[in-house]
Amino acid sequence: MLDDLKAISEIDKSDMLLRVASFPEQIKESKEIVESSQLDNFFKIDNIIISGMGGSAISGDIVQSLLRDRLEIPIYVNRQYDLPKWTNKNTLLISQSYSGNTEETLSTFKHGCQKRCKIIGISSGGKLQDSCEKRDISHIKIPPDLPPRAATGYMLFTSLYGLKQIKIIKLDLESEIDETISITQEFRNYNKKEIPEKDNISKQIAKKLISTTPQVYGFDIYSPIAKRWCTQFNENSKIICRYDEVSECNHNDIVGWSMNPDVTKKFICILFRDDETETIYMSKRLDFMKKLYESVAADVIEIQVKGKKRLTKMMYAMYLGDFISCYLAILRKIDPTPVSIINELKDELSKI
């Protein structure tokens, strides 16, 4: 089925695969978008809060992980209706909502105004843009009419370029971004729907996942990528998925795997591997986990990342998961785009 372009088009009615494929172009456009935006010059920023939900928040997780040991000020990702008590006038609040109408993000935006935070809004329009304009607050407008999870390139890279423009990020990210664009373009050339399964790693992995529940493990910079894989399996493939973080999971999760053979045989375990960044301790942990899961799970898949620089490796791994989740949906004969149950919940909340 994955080599039948007509069948793919009939299932993927809203062209999610095409939207996923546009990721490198989103990176390039993000630079132009930020350069054309009027951002305030902020002074004395003690901490950064990135506030959002779903696809808008995962970019915050990635920024936080990417810059954790590169910035002298902390980054906190907020998925609540309110803000931490320590938030104050020296907090930079990045309010992210692709639609601009996410109620949690709008709520924290109001809290940020009350606490006199320095604020940047990022959205494709909506109430968030209106609120920024009314209060003369910096706003970065990204292109509309995409599912939020298909706009991660815009959300992530406008954040990075924005932080660079206001001089929070002082290091040179350009070489990392250039390599990221190059690697993801190359990856797309070998994983787009026109490439047959025998030459397409995304299709091959998707086929292995049929009739199983994925368990994705990340470590260090790959922890937010594991989460992204999980949410993409949820929304695109319409399946249940779990994710966890190494080495935290070695203090609890592995016990469950060692004692429930009837259940564990229904799972397929996915491990990210990076020979260049794995310490001897991390390699030993991952090797131990692989051996354990091979004996109790349906299968184990190791994902070898590509690239030289940190951002590139993260984006290669994320991009691979995006493609796999779409191909898995097609194998299940399900359109990746609609998320009707989420819309149903939003309708219920709108009645309050």
Secondary structure, DSSP 8 states (H G I E B T S, - for coil): -TT-HHHHHHH-TT-HHHHHHTHHHHHHHHHHHHHTS---------EEEEE--HHHHHHHHHHHHHHTTT-SS-EEEE-SSS--TT--TTEEEEEE-SSS--HHHHHHHHHHHHTT-EEEEEESSHHHHHHHHHTT-EEEE---SS-GGG-HHHHHHHHHHHHHHTTS--S--HHHHHHHHHHHHHHHHHHSTTS-GGG-HHHHHHHHHTTSEEEEEEEGGGHHHHHHHHHHIIIII----EEEEETGGGGTHHHHHHS-HHHHTTEEEEEEE-TTT--HHHHHHHHHHHHHHHHHSSEEEEEE---SSHHHHHHHHHHHHHHHHHHHHHHTT--SS--HHHHHHHHHHTT-
